[in-house]
Amino acid sequence: MMPRALPYILIECANTHGGDPAYLNRLIDSVASYEKGFGIKFQPLAPDTLATPDFPWYEVYKSLYFDPNTWCEVIDRASMHKEVWLDLFDTYGVQILGENLSKIHGIKFQSSVLYNDELIHSLRALDLSNCALIVNIAAQDVSQIENRIQTITKELQPKTLCLEIGFQAYPTELSDSGLSKIEEIKSRFGLPIVFADHLEGSSTDAIYTPIIAWLKGADIIEKHIMLDDAFETKYDHFSSLTPDRFSHFVDTLQSYVGAMKAPFINDRERTYLAKTVMVPVAKRAIEPGELIGLMNNVHFRRSGKTGLTLDEIKAIQSERKLLCTEKSVHETLTKEDFRPARIGAIVACRMKSSRLKQKALLPIGDLPSVEFCLRNVATFQHLDAIVLATSTAEEDAVLTQHTFAPHIGFYQGDPEDVMQRYIDVCDAYALDVVVRITADMPFVDDAIFQQVLSAHFLSGADYTVGSDAVVGVNLEVFNAQALKRIKAHFPHAEYSEYMTWYFQNNPNHVCIQKVELPELYRRPYRLTLDYEEDLVLFNAIHQNLVAQGKTPYSLKEVVELLDARPDLTQINQHLTLTYKTDQSLIDLLNDRTKIKA
């Protein structure tokens, strides 16, 4: 929203002059310094064209009367520095308007004259095409306002038409001001709004209520003025401001205009924040190679040192960077403290399967299952290395022939301690972050990898895993440093083929992040290769999708096929995972993989 400009201020002299031209001239001179953006308004009237002799105020109207020559002199004096407006009540006012039309910027109708056909008819003889018209709508309902707008516009064809909110009573209460009408009237009619508060001139409300009206949408502010209290002011003094009070009002309004035009963020605001902001600082000693977790290794404190903000750290995390310098307690973080992480996929594979002999070499379509798996891993984005990791056992040497592509590495390590084998691969390939995959997971997919990888860096976790995924497609991402930290407690990790347990059973030693995957990947299907039935299903999936022209195909297409073909899922649905159903194995793993205090 654009800042609101300074409103046009219409200075209302009304009848404070009490019929004394000298008073009115001094009043005009008292506001002569207010020029651009200011108008001044007078009320020429004659008693016999305004009221009948029996009206209580008839004698007052007689005392307020100025002859046409006096009004001409007054208008000439005022027009030297301001746009002149006339309040029209009667045909005498129309006469004064006609005699001075070239010097008149605008006219105003009080609500009490809106249905004065005599007045409106007499105005038809004048060309008002260069004259603005203010219509006061006090006590007029919406239908009446619509009617008067249409009639007056058609009859008089003024240059512009404005609607005025406000009426004068003695006393005029704050609730009389019409603040509640501004937004509705402006929204409904789309015309400029004039606001005349008529509040007691010496009150605080008389200064601030019109400013509030401007903030709510008023375009023109009408204010009554009078000379200082030392001068006699017989009429209209209740809502009038003295010159000093008027000056105070204008200065106050301009200060609010300045505030509304201030930049969205200024220099003092930036200075305040720089001095008081709570920035991320290390809550403990952090070692190189760690990710920055906003919950587990930093907290927020006011600090005398400059450092990265929360948003800046999140941006670095999204770039998949990790700490490259040591940080002590309460140190801030800088961009120079980070470097890009080296990310690798380690695919573990051995030939010693007892349930399905040499399953790594059994074909899915025209590829051995291990190569089928590696082909899908090769589609993963943001990897610096892919390594097929096996043991030094003689029977596993054949796997060197099945790395699928030249850029996929091959590593032979500890035959029993899988955790050590992973650490050795990390060291050999200088990996910081690893996605763990086993070769019996042929349908792993980049969509899941990207979600888990992104969550891993954004959370600054040590270990991140998807939740409730289709069996055989879930992925685990962990930091090499965290793996080494766990391994330090297990010189020989004899059950580390179940590496998941070493992380998930030690939440006090590693920061764990679980990611809820899209519903598509949370199905009760089995896509891990362990039995003959699994191989039958995988080839049935492959044949169906290839027949549909989908090659290569994604996990999404595999799941959609199984959703549409429940007969296929029946092939291996009866099979179970021993580490989920064998309670004795579960108890053993819970005992042997927990770090003892």
Buried (B, 14 or more C-beta within 10 A) or exposed (E): EEEBEBBBBBBBBBBBBBBBBEBBBBBBEBBEEBEEEBBBBBBBBBBEBBBEEEEEEBEBBBEBBBEEEBBBBBBEBBBEBBBBBBBBBBBBBBBBBBBBBEBBBBBBBBBEBBBBEEBBEBBEEBEBEEBBBBBBBBEBEEEBBEBBBEBBEEBBBBEEBBBBBBBBEEEBEEEBBBBEBBEEBBEEBEBBBBBBBBBBBEBEBBBBBBBBBBBBBBBBBBBBBBBEEEBEBBBBBBBBBBBEBBBBBBEBBEEBBEEBEEEEEEEEEEEEEEEEEEBBBBBEEBEBBBBBBBEBBBBEEEBEEEBBEBEBBBEBBEEBBBBBBBBEEEBBBEEEBBBEBBBBBBBBBBBEBEEBEEBBBBBBBEBBBBBBBBBBBBBBEBBBBBBBBBBEEEEBEEBEEBBBEEEBBEBBBBBBBBBBBBBBBBEBBEBBBBBBBBBBBBBBBBBBBBBBBBBBBBBBBBBBBBEEBBBBBBBBBBBBBBBBBBBEBBEEBEBBBBBBBBBBBBEEBBBBBBBEBEEEBBBEBBBBBBBBBBBEBBBBBBEBBBEEEBEEBBBEBBBBBBEEEEEBBEBBBEBEEEEEEEEEBBEBBEEBBBBEE
